[in-house]
Amino acid sequence: MSAEDLERYETEQELALYREYRDVVGLFSHVVETERRFYLCNDVDLQVRGEGSEVFFDVRMTDAWVWDVYRPARFVKKVRVITFKDVNVEEIAKSDIEIPKGDTFPG
C-alpha cells in the first residue's frame, strides 16, 4: 500500500465519520470534549474529585456516540472518563444544529 493509498483511505474514513456525525447529532442533547475524545450524549454527570493540585474530573455519560475513526462501534450505552485535563460540556440547543447537507468535510 502506497502512502497515497493510505492517505486516500484515511480521508475516506474521516469523511464517513463526518457523515455519520451529521446524521446522528440531532439525536443527542450534550457535547462533551476531553483531551482524547469528542462525545455526543443524552446524559452527562461531571464530578470534580480530589483536593488542591490533585484535582481530577470524573465524567459519566449515557447513550453516547464517540468521534473516533478507528472505533468499529461508535454508539456506547455508558462511558466513564477519568482525566486530569480540561473537560468541556455543552448542552446542544436544537436551534444551534445547522449541519450542511452536502458531502463536503468542513475545514
N, C-alpha and C positions, 0 to 999 in steps of 0.2 A: 504494500500500500504506500503510495507516494505521499509526500507532505501535502500536496494539493488535494488529493483524495481525502485525507484526514481532515483538512480544513473545511472542505465541502461537506463532509459528514457532520462535523461539529456545528456548522452553520445551519444545516437542515434540522438537527436536533434542537437547537435553540429556537428556530422558527416554529417548530412543532410545539415546543413548550410555551412559547408566547401565545400561540393559537389556543392552546388548552386553557391558559390563564384567562384569556379574553372570553372564553366560553363559560368559565366557572366563577369568575369574580362576583357576579351578581347573586350567587348563592350564599355569600358569606357576609358577616357583619363587622369583622375586625381584620386589620392588617397588623402583623407582628414581625418586627425585624430584629434579628440578633446579629452578632458578628459573623455567624456562619450561614444563616439561612433566612429566608423570607417565607412567611406563612400567611395563609388566609384561614380564618377560623370563625366559628359562631359563638364561642365562649372562651374567654381568657381570664386567668387569675394570675396576677403578678404580685409576688411577695418579696420584700426586701428582707434578707436574713443577715445575721452577724452583727458585729459592732465595730466602730471606729474604722480602721483601714482594712478590716477583714470582712467587708460587706460583699454579698453576692446576691444575685437575683434568681429566684425560683419561679419559673414561668410554666403554667399548666394550661393546655389548650385542648378543647374537644372539637370533634368534627372539623378537622383541619385538612388543608391542601398545602403541600410543600413545593416550593420552587426549587427543583433540583433536576438537572438534565439527566443525571445518571441513575436516578431512582426509578425502578420499574413501576412501582405503585405509589402515586403521589397523594392519594386520599388516605388519611390516618384517623382512626377513631379517637385516640388520646395521644398527646405529646407532652413530654416534660423536658424542659431545658433548664440546666443549671449553668450560670455564667457569671463571671466577674466583670464582663464587658457591658457596655450600654445596651439597653433594650428599648425599642420604640414600639408603642402600642397605639393604634389609631382606630377609632370607630369609623366605619365607612358610611358616609351619608349616601343614600341611594341616588340622590341628585348629582353626586360627585362622579358617579360611574358613567363615563362617556368614552367608551372604547371604540377606536376606529374600526370600521367594518372591513377594510381591505386586508390583504395578507402581508403587508409590509411590516417589518420589525422596526420599532421606534429606535432612534438613536443612531 
